[in-house]
Amino acid sequence: MEDGATPIIFFLGVIQSTLNLPDWKSIIYDWQIFVPIFVVGYIIGSIPFGLITTKLSGLGDIRKIGSGNIGATNVLRTGKVGLALLTLLLDTTKGFLVVFISQKYCGPDATFYVSLLVVLGHMFPIWLKLRGGKGVATFFGVLFALSPTSAIVVLAIWIIVALAFRYSSLAALISVSFAPLFGHFLSDPQIGSILTILAILIWIRHINNLRNLFKGNERKINVNLTTHNK
């Protein structure tokens, strides 16, 4: 091996060890196995259930309603609570099923990356010019598959914050921030690493919500269940 490549390999090794990443060499050597798994995970994650359910129900394009987001909270703006709950269930289920099946049949290395890709698919669906949802529901699906105990605790935090402050965006940001901690100690460090990366992605996707929160312009969850912002 060339001497010039040694520092790069060393640096990659440090990153791998620090972040508890799977061995990158196994991914490269077995790319013909991993690539199809990753593609399928992303494609399933990118299914825009919010858009599909609203169109099938005759409500038109959800992207032209409210915030323009394809998530369950924006579906709720249509006034169809059942439809919003169905969207929430479907977005959560796709995250859960992809990770659960990967754990069962593909091993921990594939599961690490599939967990990220299914959420990235929801956030950046190729079918919608990479303009997707915030990823919170799919994140919870992934979390329930990786660490059910952590998921219950994190969901409880979401509910408490949502009831106390009535901002679903704030509830999402606070709850997902605790997920890596619980994932690390209640499951294992690699799960904590997966959740750390996902939490960062969700924070990035909520930049506009953060601005609105600081300005006092963020919409609150209404008592009558007509809500706002995912």
C-alpha positions as CSV (number, residue, x, y, z in Angstrom):
1,M,0.0,0.0,0.0
2,E,1.2,3.5,-0.9
3,D,2.8,5.4,2.0
4,G,0.7,8.5,1.1
5,A,-2.5,6.5,1.8
6,T,-1.5,5.6,5.3
7,P,-2.5,8.9,7.0
8,I,-5.8,8.7,5.2
9,I,-6.5,5.2,6.4
10,F,-5.4,6.2,9.9
11,F,-7.7,9.2,9.9
12,L,-10.6,7.0,8.7
13,G,-9.9,4.5,11.4
14,V,-10.0,7.2,14.1
15,I,-13.4,8.5,12.7
16,Q,-14.7,4.9,12.6
17,S,-13.7,4.2,16.2
18,T,-14.9,7.5,17.6
19,L,-18.3,7.4,15.9
20,N,-18.7,3.6,16.3
21,L,-19.1,3.3,12.5
22,P,-19.1,-0.1,10.8
23,D,-15.9,-1.2,9.2
24,W,-15.8,0.8,5.9
25,K,-13.6,-1.9,4.3
26,S,-16.4,-4.5,4.6
27,I,-18.8,-2.1,2.9
28,I,-16.4,-1.6,0.0
29,Y,-15.5,-5.2,-0.4
30,D,-19.1,-6.4,-0.4
31,W,-20.6,-3.4,-2.2
32,Q,-22.7,-5.6,-4.5
33,I,-24.5,-6.8,-1.4
34,F,-24.8,-3.6,0.5
35,V,-25.7,-1.2,-2.3
36,P,-29.0,-2.9,-3.2
37,I,-29.9,-2.9,0.5
38,F,-29.1,0.8,0.8
39,V,-31.1,1.7,-2.3
40,V,-34.2,-0.2,-1.2
41,G,-34.0,1.5,2.3
42,Y,-33.8,4.9,0.7
43,I,-36.6,4.2,-1.8
44,I,-39.0,2.9,0.9
45,G,-38.1,5.9,3.1
46,S,-38.8,8.3,0.2
47,I,-42.4,7.1,-0.3
48,P,-44.4,10.3,0.4
49,F,-47.4,8.9,2.3
50,G,-48.6,12.4,3.2
51,L,-48.9,13.3,-0.5
52,I,-50.4,10.0,-1.4
53,T,-53.1,9.9,1.3
54,T,-54.2,13.5,0.7
55,K,-54.4,13.0,-3.1
56,L,-56.3,9.7,-2.8
57,S,-58.8,11.3,-0.4
58,G,-59.5,14.1,-2.9
59,L,-57.8,16.9,-0.9
60,G,-55.3,17.7,-3.7
61,D,-51.6,18.3,-3.3
62,I,-50.5,18.7,0.4
63,R,-47.5,20.7,-0.8
64,K,-50.0,23.5,-1.6
65,I,-51.5,23.5,1.8
66,G,-50.2,25.1,5.0
67,S,-46.4,24.8,5.3
68,G,-46.2,22.8,2.1
69,N,-44.6,19.9,4.0
70,I,-45.6,16.3,3.3
71,G,-45.6,15.3,7.0
72,A,-48.5,14.3,9.2
73,T,-48.7,17.7,11.0
74,N,-49.3,19.5,7.7
75,V,-51.8,16.9,6.7
76,L,-53.6,17.7,9.9
77,R,-54.1,21.2,8.6
78,T,-56.6,19.9,6.2
79,G,-58.8,19.2,9.1
80,K,-58.7,15.5,8.5
81,V,-57.5,14.1,11.8
82,G,-57.9,10.5,10.7
83,L,-55.9,11.1,7.6
84,A,-53.1,12.8,9.6
85,L,-53.0,9.8,12.0
86,L,-52.8,7.4,9.0
87,T,-49.9,9.4,7.5
88,L,-48.2,9.4,10.9
89,L,-48.6,5.6,11.2
90,L,-47.4,5.0,7.6
91,D,-44.3,7.2,8.0
92,T,-43.5,5.6,11.3
93,T,-44.1,2.1,10.0
94,K,-41.8,2.5,7.0
95,G,-38.9,3.4,9.3
96,F,-39.6,0.5,11.6
97,L,-40.0,-2.2,9.0
98,V,-36.9,-1.2,7.0
99,V,-34.7,-1.3,10.1
100,F,-36.4,-4.4,11.6
101,I,-35.9,-6.4,8.5
102,S,-32.3,-5.2,8.1
103,Q,-31.6,-6.3,11.7
104,K,-33.1,-9.7,11.1
105,Y,-31.5,-10.5,7.7
106,C,-28.7,-8.1,6.8
107,G,-26.7,-7.7,10.0
108,P,-25.5,-4.6,12.1
109,D,-23.3,-3.0,9.4
110,A,-26.2,-2.8,6.9
111,T,-28.6,-1.8,9.6
112,F,-26.4,1.2,10.6
113,Y,-26.6,2.8,7.2
114,V,-30.1,1.7,6.3
115,S,-31.3,3.4,9.5
116,L,-29.8,6.7,8.1
117,L,-31.0,6.2,4.6
118,V,-34.6,5.5,5.3
119,V,-34.9,8.8,7.2
120,L,-32.9,10.6,4.5
121,G,-35.3,9.1,1.9
122,H,-38.2,10.7,3.8
123,M,-36.4,14.1,4.1
124,F,-35.1,14.1,0.5
125,P,-37.3,11.9,-1.7
126,I,-36.0,11.7,-5.3
127,W,-39.6,11.7,-6.6
128,L,-40.3,15.2,-5.1
129,K,-37.0,16.9,-6.2
130,L,-35.5,16.2,-2.7
131,R,-38.2,18.2,-0.9
132,G,-39.6,15.9,1.7
133,G,-40.6,16.0,5.4
134,K,-38.8,16.7,8.6
135,G,-38.3,13.0,9.4
136,V,-39.6,12.9,12.9
137,A,-42.2,10.2,12.4
138,T,-39.8,8.0,10.4
139,F,-37.1,8.7,13.1
140,F,-39.4,7.2,15.7
141,G,-40.1,4.2,13.6
142,V,-36.3,3.6,13.3
143,L,-35.9,4.2,17.1
144,F,-38.6,1.6,17.9
145,A,-36.8,-1.0,15.8
146,L,-33.4,-0.2,17.2
147,S,-34.3,0.3,20.9
148,P,-37.9,0.0,21.9
149,T,-37.2,1.0,25.5
150,S,-35.4,4.2,24.4
151,A,-38.3,4.9,22.0
152,I,-40.9,4.7,24.8
153,V,-38.8,7.1,26.9
154,V,-38.2,9.5,24.0
155,L,-41.9,9.5,23.0
156,A,-42.8,10.3,26.6
157,I,-40.5,13.3,26.5
158,W,-42.2,14.4,23.2
159,I,-45.6,14.2,24.8
160,I,-44.6,16.1,27.9
161,V,-42.9,18.9,26.0
162,A,-45.8,19.1,23.5
163,L,-48.4,19.3,26.3
164,A,-46.3,21.8,28.3
165,F,-45.4,24.2,25.5
166,R,-47.8,23.2,22.6
167,Y,-45.1,23.4,20.0
168,S,-44.7,20.1,18.1
169,S,-41.4,21.3,16.6
170,L,-40.0,22.1,20.0
171,A,-41.2,18.7,21.3
172,A,-39.5,17.0,18.3
173,L,-36.2,18.8,18.8
174,I,-36.0,18.2,22.5
175,S,-37.0,14.6,22.4
176,V,-34.7,13.6,19.5
177,S,-31.8,15.3,21.4
178,F,-32.3,12.8,24.2
179,A,-32.5,9.8,21.9
180,P,-28.7,9.3,21.4
181,L,-28.2,9.3,25.2
182,F,-30.8,6.7,25.8
183,G,-29.8,4.7,22.8
184,H,-26.2,4.6,24.0
185,F,-26.9,3.4,27.5
186,L,-30.1,1.4,27.1
187,S,-28.9,-0.4,24.0
188,D,-25.3,0.0,22.7
189,P,-22.9,2.7,21.6
190,Q,-23.4,2.1,17.9
191,I,-27.1,2.7,18.2
192,G,-26.3,5.9,20.1
193,S,-24.1,6.9,17.1
194,I,-26.9,6.2,14.6
195,L,-29.3,8.3,16.7
196,T,-26.8,11.1,17.1
197,I,-26.5,11.5,13.3
198,L,-30.3,11.3,12.8
199,A,-30.8,13.9,15.6
200,I,-28.4,16.3,13.8
201,L,-30.3,15.8,10.5
202,I,-33.6,16.5,12.2
203,W,-32.2,19.7,13.8
204,I,-31.0,20.9,10.4
205,R,-34.4,20.2,8.9
206,H,-36.0,22.3,11.6
207,I,-33.9,25.4,11.0
208,N,-36.9,27.4,9.9
209,N,-39.0,26.2,12.9
210,L,-36.1,27.3,15.2
211,R,-36.2,30.8,13.6
212,N,-39.9,31.0,14.1
213,L,-39.6,29.8,17.7
214,F,-37.0,32.6,18.5
215,K,-39.2,35.2,16.8
216,G,-42.4,34.0,18.5
217,N,-44.0,33.1,15.1
218,E,-44.1,29.4,15.4
219,R,-47.7,28.0,15.4
220,K,-48.8,26.2,18.5
221,I,-50.7,22.9,18.6
222,N,-54.3,23.9,18.9
223,V,-56.6,22.3,21.5
224,N,-59.0,21.2,18.8
225,L,-56.2,19.2,17.2
226,T,-55.8,21.5,14.2
227,T,-52.0,21.8,14.4
228,H,-49.1,23.1,12.5
229,N,-45.6,22.4,11.6
230,K,-44.0,19.2,10.8
